[in-house]
Amino acid sequence: MDRGANWEHGALTAANPGETHVLSTTIGDTAPDYKSVILPYLRERVPEFRRLDRLRQQGWENPAGDRFFQAQRSNADNIGDQQSSQFHFGLMQRIAAELHNATDGCFTTVTKPGAILDVCAAPGGFLAAAMALNDPDLRVRACTLPFSQGGYKVLLPHENNDAIDINYCDVTMLAEDFGVKIEEIPASHPDHNKFMPRQFTIDEQYDIAICDGHVLRTQERASYREKRESIRLQNGSFVLALEHLRPGGTFIALLHKIEMWWIVCLLQTMSRFSDVRVYKPKCGHAKRSSFYMIAKDVQSHSSEAKEAIKTWKNIWYVATFGTDQEVYQAIRDSGPSAEELLADFGPQLITLGRPVWLTQANALAKAPFIKKQK
């Protein structure tokens, strides 16, 4: 999803530092106390964040930064061609290898032969890396948006392999997996005929669950989804991952801007029932705000995990059937105030965030649109 010439899901969050949004493509932007509470807290305490903040400001002031990230978005939109698809497939394998080596083997299953769920799999680079690291009989289940609907091509070799099950579907439409019966959906809903019955059995479980998808601008969607799609995708994906992760398993998620209120809330929540780490790869997307959460030893059947699933289902539901104001309120009600959050989790955020901010700042400092200003 794109808000025009800005660095959304990239290095910056808005075309204008003072701009506010009732709903935006980044869930954390809905918290009005982000700029008044979280940013000052980090600027005062973390030199790595202060440096990154200055570099971001330089990017805001230089149109070349917008052009750089616009070109990256254009490349992402056009990876349907064979050369671009192969490059992206290889890049994701390199990122997976770096993640694996930096986190004590996050792609290795504990049980044998093991099972992995990838919620937004195409082109399949993460799965290819995981399959190379595990038992030859590893069981894989992948969900991905069909190419005909704007999704990426699956390059993971899977024909004639019964251990690989690929579901071509829009995961944001798995209504019954999120607790909504098809017959209860109003006929007046613009996507009434697109919602799907249950795709996962209740007892289906995996050793590793991966959520590394993002909203694709190439997908045609009903207008109500435009401001909400990342909310629907992220919360729906997390429901599938955590609900079908075996106790003690590993949950890997692609996230953006570790300092955003929603992301800090997520890290705090996950830390209550898992060992949470974060890592920002250097081999790809280093200039962007993206990073990975790696939650190990996830106690997925704990009361805290069940409460998190309930919250994510509710946010998906409201973002699918509610008004913009109801979505805003559901998100705000899902976590503490910024002041309470930092009082409880601020030191942990700083510890987790330092290497992420340092990696992005180092990459941005070398960017041509920053170096020219110097």
N, C-alpha and C positions, 0 to 999 in steps of 0.2 A: 504494500500500500504506500502511496506517495502523497506528500503534501506540497508538491511543487519543488521549487528550487531551494531546498534546505537539506540538512544532513540527517534527516529522520532515519533511525536505525543505523546511523553512521556515526560520525564524530560529534554532531551537535543534536539538539533536540527541537529547535524551532528557528525559523528564519529571523525572528526578532527575539532577543533574550528576554524581553518583557512580555512577550505574547502569551496569552492564556487560552485554554480550550476546555469547553465543557466535556467533550470526548475527543480523544486523539488516538493515533495509531499506536502510541505507547501508553500502556495502562497507567503507569506511574504519573503521567502528566495530569491525571485527573485530581491529584492531591494538591490543593492550593498552597499547603504549607511546605512543599518541596523547596521552593526558592527562598522562603522566609526562614526556614528552620534547618533543613538538611544541608543545603549548600553552605551557609555560614558556619555550621558545625564542622564540616570537613575542611573548609578553607582555613579555619583557625588552627586545626590540629594536624593536618596531613600535608607535608611539603610536596609529595608526589601529586596529590590532587590539585594543589595550588598551581603547580607547573602546567598540568593538563588543562586546567581552567583557563589559564592565560593563552595557551595555544589554541584552544577552542575559540576564544574571543578573537584572536588574529584571523582564524578561519572565517568567522562571521563577517569580518570586515573586508574580506577578499573574495570577489566573485569567482576567482579561479578555483576556490574550494568547492563552491557549488557545482561548477562544471566538472570537476574531478569526480565527485560522488554521483553526479547525474550520469556520467559515462559508465561508472560501475553499475548503476541501476539498469542502464540500457543493456549492458553486457549480460546481466542476470536475466533480463527479460528475453534474451535471444539465445539462450543455451540450448534451444531445440536443434540447432544445426550440429552436425556430427563433431566438428573440430572443437566447438565450445563445450559440448557435452562431455567429450573425452577429457578436456582440460579440467572441468569442474569435478568429474569423477575422480581424476588423479589427485586434485587438490584436497578433496574430502578424505581420501585415503592417507595423505600426508598429515593432515590435521589429526585424524584418528590415531596415527602412529605417535605423533607428538603428545597427544593427550594420554595415551596408554603409558608411555614411558615416564611421563611427569606425575602420574597418579598411582603408581604401584600396580599397574595392570588393570585399569578399569574395564577393559573389554574382555577379560578372561572370566568365564563362568566358573562358579564354585562347583555346581553339580555337573555330572558327566552323563550323556554327551552335552547337556545344557540346552537352553532355549533363550532366544533373543527376540524382543519386539521392537520394531522401529516404526514409529507412528507416521512420520513423513519421510519416506525412505529414498525416493528418487533423487539423484541417479543411482544411488546405492553404494557410494564410496565407503561410508562407515560400516555397512554390512560386509562389504568385501574384505575390509581390514579385520573385522571381528571374526569372520569365518576362517581367515588365515591363521588366527591366533588360538583357535579352539579345536575341539574334537571334530573329525571329518563328518560325523553324524549330527552335528549341531542342528537343532531345529530353529527355523527362522520364520517369523511372521512379519510382513511388511504391509503398511497402508500407504497409499500414495494417490494423489489426484490424477485422474486419467489424462493422458497427453491431449486427447480430444477436447478436454475442458480447460486447457491451459497449463497442465502439469508438465513436469520434466520427463524425459525418456528414462526408463530403467535400463541401465547398462550392466547391472549385475547379472552374470550368466545364471539363469534359473530354469531354462527349459529342460524338461526331462529330469528334474531334480525334485523328488517328492518331499524333501526336507524343507523346501522353500515354498511358502504360501504367500502370494502377493494379492492383496485386496486393492483393486482399483476403485477408490471411492473418495468422496469429500468427507473427511473425518469430522468436520463441523456439523454434519447433518445426521450423525448417528444418534438420533433422538432416543431410542429405547435403551441404548447403552448409557445414556445420561439420565435415565429415569423418567422419560416422557413417552407415554403410549401414543402410537401413531393415530389411533382413533380419537384421541383427545385434542389433536391439533386442529384449530379452527380452519374451516375451508377458505376463509377470507385471507389467511396468511399468504404472503406472496410466494413463499417456498413450499406451500402445502404439499405438493406432489413430489418434492425432492427429499423429504425426510425418510430415513431408512429404518427398518426393523433391526432388532438386536443382531450384531455381527460377532460378538464375543460371548462364549459361554461363561456362566458365572464362576466356574471353578478353573478357568484357563489362567495359567500362571507362567511367568518367565523369570529367568535369572537376571537379565539386564533389560531395561526399558530405555529407549532413546527417543527424545523429543527435540529434534533439531530443525523443524520446519519453520517456514515463514510465509507470510501472505504473498501470493503471487499476483502481480498486476496484470498478468496475461489471462487471468480467470474472469469470466463475465459473472457478475453477481447482482442480486437485487439491490436497489438503492439503500435500503435500510442497513445493509451490511457494511457499507463503505467505511463508516467511522468506527465500526465495532468488530471488524473481522479478526484483527489480531487478538482481541479480547476473547472472542469465540474460539479461535484456533488454539490459543495457549491454554485456556482453562479446559477445553474439551480434551486436548492432547494429554494434559496432566491427569485428568480423570482416568483415561484409558491406561496410562502408564502405571500409576500408583495402585489402581484397583486390581491390576493383573500382574503385579510384581510380587514374587514370592517373598516371604519374610527373610531378611538377610541379603536381599538382592541389591543391585546397583541401578540407580536412576541417573541418566545423563541428559541434561537439557541445555539447549542453546538459549541464552538470554542477552538482553541489551541494557547497558547502563546500570551497573551494579549499585550506584548511589540513588536510583529512583525509589520512591517510597514503596511501590508495589513489590519491587525486586527485593528490597531489604525485608519487607514483611514475609516474602516467600522464603528467603534464606533463614529467617528466624523460625518460621514454621517448620521447615524441613529439619533444622537442627534439633528439634524436640524429639525426633524419632529416627535420626540417622546421623552418620558422620559426614558433615558437609565440607566439601572442598570446592574451590573455584580455580579455573585456569584459563588464561588467554593465550592461545597459540601465537607464535611468532611467524610461522611459515605462511600464514594466510589471513587476510582481513585485519592485520595488526593496526591499521589506522582507524578502524571502525570501533564502535563502542561494544561490540559483541564479545561475549566470553561464555565459558561453559561451567555449569554447576555439575559437580560429580558428587552424588550422595551415595555413600556406601553403607552396608549393613542396615538397610532401610527396614524398619519394623512396620511393615505395610499393613499389618492387622491390628496395630495398636489403636487405642481410642483417639490419640492425637492425629494419626493418619486418616482414620475414618472421618474425623471432623474436617480435616483439610479437603478430603474428597467431597464431602457435603457442601462445603463453601464453594469449591470450584464448579460443582454442578449447578449451584444456585446462580452464580455469575453467568455461566453459559446460558442458563434458562432466561434470565432477565435480558441478556444481550441479544437473545434470539426472539423473544416475545414481548419485551417491555419497551418503555419510552426511553429517550436519552437520559432524562432526569432519573428514572428508576435505575438505569445502568450505573450512572454516576454514584447514586446512593448505595447500591449494592456493593460497589467496589470500596467506597469509603467505610462501609460497615464491616468489611471483611478483615480489617486490621486496626491496630491502635493508632492514636494520633502520632505525628512525627516526634513530638516531645517524649511521649511514653516509649516509642520505639527506640529512640536513641539512648534513653536512660537505661533501657534493658539490654539493647543489642549494639549500641554504638561502638564500644571497643572491639567487638567481634567483627563488625563491618569494616573498621579500619584495618584490622589484621588481614581479613580476606581481600580487601580492596587494593591495598598497597601495590602488590605486583601487577594487578590488572591495570591500574592507572599508569604505572611506570611503563609497562609495555606499550600502551597506546600513546603515551606522551613521547616516548623515544621514537616511535614510528612517525607520528605527526611532525616532530621536529625536523625530520628528514624529507618531508613532503615538499615538492617543488613550490606549491602555493604558500608555504610557510617560509621556506628558505629565501624566496625572492623578496619577501617583506623585510627580512633581516638585512 
